[in-house]
Amino acid sequence: MDQFVMRAVRADEWEKVKELRITALNDPAAPVAFLETLEQARARPDEFWQDRAKGASHGRHARQFVAEAPDGQWAGSVTVLVEEGGAIDFFERAIAQTQGHLVGVFVRPEQRGTGLTEGLFAAALEWAWSLEGPALERVRLFVHEENARAAAFYRRFGFRATGEVLPVPADPGAKELEYVLPRP
């Protein structure tokens, strides 16, 4: 893990953003880890990926962090979205408080269990807690009810289940569980 650098993506790295996302969606765990399908991602034009990298590289609204190996390969990623109190979230519900929302958590299989996810989360949360005007009150994430491995990691990292349960948009029989980490 020590050889990896945790950093925010740069706007010109859209091809790497695209490659890592498609790799993540190829993972056997993807159906319980992501709300997007491999087919949807592959069908997106280059402009989508360019905009995504640009939007996640600077500003207050989103930041994507990657674990970069010495050879430049990305081994994992997590994105923080900032949800302003009073806005509407992805699930079409009102957001009660200004908060961060962790999404797109992925580490390549050969790097799982090495501490890389902890490093990515530490970088993402350091950025989230550093934001000014208004400060984030908490960071949340959602985990599929069948993604026990991810839920266990989130609990070890300090996230706690809120009891909020939402249907998965593409699979109404499945549930997403909300976990939160209050501001330290």
N, C-alpha and C positions, 0 to 999 in steps of 0.2 A: 504494500500500500504506500510505503514511503516514496517510491519512485514516481507516483502519480501527482500531478498538479490539479487542484480543484480550482476551476475558474469559470467566469461567465463566458458565454459564447460571444463571438464577434459577428457583426452584421454580414461580413463577407464569407462566413462559414456555412452558408445555406446547404451546400452539397453534403457536408458532414452531418448537419442537422437531419437532413433527409435520410441519409444512409443509416444513422443510428436508430431513427424512428422505425424505418422499415425492418431493420434487424430486430428491434424490440417486438414488432407486430408479428414477426415470424416465430417468436419464442412460443413453446407449447403453453406457457402460462398466459399468453396474451388475451384470450377470451375472458379471463377473470381479472385482468389487470388494466385493460384499456377500454375506453368507450368507442374507439375508432377501430375499424377493421383494416387488415392488410390491403384489401382491394381498394378501399377508400383512399388510403395513403398513396398507393401506387398511381391512382387516377388523378391525383392533384398535379396541376401544372407547376413548372419551376417558379413562377411568380408567387405562388402560395408559399413555397419554402423560403424564397427570398424575403418575403414579408414577415414570415415567422421568425427567421433568424434576426432580422432587423429589429422587430418588436421585442425580442427576448434578450437583446444585447445592451440596451440602455433604457433610461427612464424609470419611472416609478411603477408602471402597471404590470410588468412581467420581467422575469429574469430567468434564463436557463443556465444551469451550472453543469459542467462536464468534468469528468475525471480523465485527464489527458496523460497518456504514457510518454516516456522519453522519445519514442519514435513518432509521436504525433497522433497515434490512434486513440480514439475515444473509447473508454471502457465502460462508461456509464453516464447517466444524466438524471437530473431532477429539475423541474421548473416550478417557480413560485409565481402565482398570479396574485395580484392585489385586488381584493374585493372591497369596494368602498361601502360603508354603511348607507342603507337606503336604496342601493342599486338592486338589480335582479340577477340572481345567479344562473348557472347552467341548467339547474333543475326548475327554473322559472319560479323561484321563491325569493321573497324579499330578504336582503341581507341586513341583519339587525345591527351589526357592528363592523367597523373597519377591521379587516383580517387578511391574513395570507392564506393561500390555498395551494398546497403542494400537489402537483400532478406529474404525470409522465415519468414516474420512477422506474428506472431500468438500469441493471448492471448485467454485462455480458456473463453468461453462465460460468465461464472459466475464472471469473473474478469474484463470484459470489462467496461469501463467508470470509473474505480477506480484510474486511474493514472499509472497503470502498464506499459502501452505502452510507456508513456512518460519516465518512469524510464529506460526501456529497451533501448529506443533511446538515452537517455542521456549517458548511459554506453557505447553503441556502438560508438557513436560519440566522446566521450572522448578518447577512444582507437584509433579511426581513426585519429583524429587530433594530437595524440601524436607520431605517426609513424615518423621515421626519414629515410632519404636517399632513394629516394626523398620523400619529404612531399606530402601528398595528396592535390590537388588543390580544390577539391570539393567532395561531396558525392552525388550519384544519386540513384534513384530507379525508377521502372516502376510500374504503376498501371493500371489495366484493366479499360477500358472506362466505364464499368458498375459497378465499385466498388466505388460508390460515398462516402460511409462512410469512406473508407480508404483515398481517395483523400482529403476529408475535414480534416481529422486528419493531413495528411502530410502538407497541407497548414497552419494549425494552428501551426504546429511545425516549420515553416519557409521555407519549401520547396516550390519552384516555378516551374510551368510548363514551359518547354523549347519550346514547340511547336513541338517537335520531336514525331512522331507517328509511331509505328511499328506494323506489323501484329503479332498476337499471333501464334506461330509456329504450335500448334495443331488445331487452328481454324482460318484460314486465313481471314474470314469475320470479326473477332473481332480485336480490336486495343488495344495496350499498349501505355500509355502516359508516357513520361519521365518527372520526377521532379528532381530538383537539389537543393542542399544547398551549397553555396560557403563557402570556408574556412573563418572562422571568422577573 
